[in-house]
Amino acid sequence: MNRMPATIKISDTKQGAGQQGAGQGAGCESKPAITSAIKAAIKTGSIGQGRIDYESHFRTALDRLHSERRYRVFADIERIAGRFPTAHWRKPDGGTSEITVWCSNDYLGMGQHPDVVGAMTRTAARCGVGAGGTRNIAGNNSPLVDLERELADLHGKEAGLVFTSGYVSNQSGISTIAKLIPNCLILSDAFNHNSMIEGVRHSGCEKRVFRHNDLKHLEELLIAAGDRPKLIAFESVYSMDGDVSDIGAICDLADRYGAMTYLDEVHAVGLYGPRGGGISERDGVMHRVDVIEGTLAKGFGCVGGYITGSAVLCDAVRSHAPGFIFTTALPPAIAAAAIASVRYLKRSTVEREAHQRQAARTKTALEAAGLPVLHTDTHIVPVMVGDAELCKAAADHLLEHHGIYIQPINYPTVPRGTERLRITPSPFHDDARIAKLTAALTETWDTLDLPRAGTVFVEAAE
Ligand SMILES: Cc1ncc(COP(=O)(O)O)c(C=O)c1O
């Protein structure tokens, strides 16, 4: 397909019969006259040279990733309902084998819980599959309304608002909230997730980044900001290092300096607190946080994200957030599944207890084997490698030789020099599986001569 060069304006051509279909070929009955500009372009060879090689830009971008050893390959994995964390791995050669997944964010295996699967299939049979449009067009589907009530109750807030993912809830939530507050300054933790960073960026507001979990630095920035409105955006569990923020102390600072608080509990909802309300519930400070954001995709095993807060705040976000207004709502079957999961985990603590127990046992076993486990107070077990290529080699070796799937975590998810395997034990990773994992990691570390416990992993300069 030949294209006109951008320098030739369509208005330079004499239209045969009006503007309709101009430049699109089909439907034009009379051809436009060739102008002198086009004739000159043909003569100089700037037209008719064929299509620009657009693909080369994509190849260059991929080549860059390959040369930096950052090109990602996704394993082809099919989960097996009822047998979590066992899955089928479809190998590159076409064969299939059974593997154990050790890096799922379906932290409690709720994606396969009979209550959750049952709610989803029953609702799909009753209501069909899709949502039928944005909520502006299709209206609310009833399970979504119930889900928002359930989530507001989970976090002790007046209202909840559901988005299509946790990512969108942060991106659209933070940007809309901050935009609606005149002269708002956002104070953002340096380790905040990309979805929060994008929310801050999209708000167009001024921002200050405080050093990760450094409350002294946060206080300095709050003091320097003076009387203007301020929004502190932070997480409870930071998913790569598995460390936790001091939510109560951040709320103290917010009170002292007149700031609002926005807390991402994505890696904590369902998992912490007597009813699964997250670290803020566990620490007894949930009521002090203005906005609590979460996901339905991890601890609750489904998909979707949400914010909870005051009724007026949620209504304002509902009425202004592009990421809420202009996209199709979560389908009723997903909402029903999420309700079942949230309700179940409000009642049952067995999963949370088993989760913490098996995570602690995994850490103990790996540390005893001399593996470089990053100390965490949470369910996340990072085993450090410190090199992108070796990290990928370790993951490949574990999958091919031991039937263990752990996705390597490389830059930009973590800083260069701190590449790691991020292990997430669930209640279903029993002691026998932990023993097998320990032996497999030990063999892999020996075979690839990887760094042992005691090694200092330093972030490489950018
Ligand atoms: C801290 C944090 N917030 C938000 C998200 C996005 O959540 P979701 O996967 O539901 O889009 C993630 C994703 O991993 C995350 O780690």
PDBQT file of the ligand as one rigid body, heavy atoms in Angstrom, charges set to zero:
ROOT
HETATM    1  C1  LIG A 501       1.076  -2.715  44.747  1.00  0.00    +0.000 C 
HETATM    2  C2  LIG A 501       0.214  -3.034  43.576  1.00  0.00    +0.000 A 
HETATM    3  N1  LIG A 501      -0.851  -2.249  43.329  1.00  0.00    +0.000 NA
HETATM    4  C3  LIG A 501      -1.669  -2.505  42.275  1.00  0.00    +0.000 A 
HETATM    5  C4  LIG A 501      -1.436  -3.579  41.435  1.00  0.00    +0.000 A 
HETATM    6  C5  LIG A 501      -2.365  -3.845  40.293  1.00  0.00    +0.000 C 
HETATM    7  O1  LIG A 501      -3.338  -4.754  40.695  1.00  0.00    +0.000 OA
HETATM    8  P1  LIG A 501      -4.067  -5.676  39.604  1.00  0.00    +0.000 P 
HETATM    9  O2  LIG A 501      -3.171  -6.838  39.353  1.00  0.00    +0.000 OA
HETATM   10  O3  LIG A 501      -5.372  -6.010  40.215  1.00  0.00    +0.000 OA
HETATM   11  O4  LIG A 501      -4.223  -4.810  38.378  1.00  0.00    +0.000 OA
HETATM   12  C6  LIG A 501      -0.348  -4.411  41.665  1.00  0.00    +0.000 A 
HETATM   13  C7  LIG A 501      -0.102  -5.587  40.776  1.00  0.00    +0.000 C 
HETATM   14  O5  LIG A 501       0.634  -6.472  41.015  1.00  0.00    +0.000 OA
HETATM   15  C8  LIG A 501       0.506  -4.139  42.757  1.00  0.00    +0.000 A 
HETATM   16  O6  LIG A 501       1.568  -4.899  43.008  1.00  0.00    +0.000 OA
ENDROOT
TORSDOF 0
